[in-house]
Amino acid sequence: MIHPAPTEASLPPSPRKPHQDDATRLRDLSPQQRKTGLAAWLGWFFDGLDMHLFTMVAPAFVALLLTTPGFVVDPTSAIVKEKSSWIQAAFLIGWALGGAFFGRLGDLIGRSRALSLTILTYALFTGLSFIATEWWHLLIFRFLAALGIGGEWAVGSSLLSETWPRRWRPWIAAVLQTAVNLGILLAYVAVWLLASVSPRYVFLVGVAPAFIVFWIRKNVPEPAEWHAARAGAALQPSVFDLFRGQVRRVTLLTIVVCASSLTAWWAFMFWTPQLILGLPDVAGWTDPEQKRRVTASALVIPVVVSIGGNFFAAWLARKLGFKKAICVMCLGFGGSIFAAFVVPRPWDQMLYFYIPLVGFFSGLFGLFTMFLPPLFPTLLRTTGAGFSYNIGRVVSAAGVVVFGALANSQGGAKMGDLRTPLLYSAFLFIPAMIAALFLPEPRESVVPILID
């Protein structure tokens, strides 16, 4: 028998909906909305912290794990690049699987419960990275931590899309993405404060998010919209319903947008620091100076600048709609990466112009937080958003490994130069732009699905 799955249009009205949609000021928000907003923001803030702790200490920590008595491994060596790329690839695959798993859990057991589980997962396994004694230990711990980090994205964004005013979505997206940016900056501060000790100690900082779970479970209820959808559903939609009917088109287009853009971004964030370390004008620096400048130029500056990019993207979405705003940001993103790597550049040009430019257009990812969840019916919302967004991590993982292989190749200057594959990554924004144009705007995007 065929039953229509519940959609926003078919749901019975929630008693909170009129207040939710009519609120024009922060003081108009209900206590529940304030709590859900704080819970999602904190989840994203610590998400950014645990996400980038490894990125900032990767060369030093992997070299430490590979060092044996009588054999010290250089952080800039080829084997460190190779193992680092495999660890980062495992992290990205875990992120993808976590987005699908916890996204599904968010639809089955509720947004608040699933949010708590994602935070506990990434906090626990980030902290356990401290005890790694082999490089593959770290690979396992980063993979498991990524399950929670990937899941938190879909659950947190869906929680807010169902409880906060719809007209606020562009600005909510910017504020949420800024929480990630601030979490990344906290990771940098932690690395800087712990610079005099073993890099393994920075992972203990990642345990901190576990303590907010107790507050979330006590104070953040499940959204009324989710309860209403559950009560009105004849059957719970399955994962396979993402690939049926009109939802299939949305799922496939979203995967193209996310996989293309995320592959380029993670290639830039992971390999640009190592590219800068290999520049001729950096080779003569002392080791501490290298670490400070590389971290500042390739990691911290784009994150700081991207905060402005988040709000610029939100402004575009208010003026043009989400689809056109995504296209404009993709055009700027790809163009800035192309300009950065089309010719060899000294480190100061990269530091003061090109890296900030790329960072600004990374505000693109803030749009995804409020654009993707409403594309899917309520009982497939975290499943669809989590799967479609995070499956792009699998492609990103492959890209990181391929770039690592190219960097270590002896097949000529171009094959051994990270600048060349990073340049090619700029073209990934073309399919992202095309796919985005064929997606609906959120207000038009809730479509019925069929369940056999």
Buried (B, 14 or more C-beta within 10 A) or exposed (E): EEEBBBBBEBBEEBEBBEBBEEBEEEEEBEEBBBBBBBBBBBBBBBBBBBBBBBBBBBBBBBBBBBEEEEEEBEBBBBBBBBBBBBBBBBBBBBBBBBBBBBBBBBBBEBBBBBBBBBBBBBBBBBBBBBEBEEBBBBBBBBBBBBBBBBBBBBBBBBBBBBBBBBBBBBBBBBBBBBBBBBBBBBBBEBBBEBBEEEBBBBBBBBBBBBEBBEBBEEBBBBBBBBEBBBEBBEEBBBBEBBEBBEBEBBBBBBBBBBBBBBBBBBBBBBBBBBBBBBBEEBEEBEEEEBBBBBBBBBBBBBBBBBBBBBBBBBBBBBEEBBBBBBBBBBBBBBBBBBBBBEEEBEBEEBBEBBBBBBBBBBBBBBBBBBBBBBBBBBBBBBBBBBBBBBBBBBBBBBBBBBBBBBBBEEEEEEBBBBBBBBBBBBEBBEBBBBBBEEBBBBEEBBBBBBBE
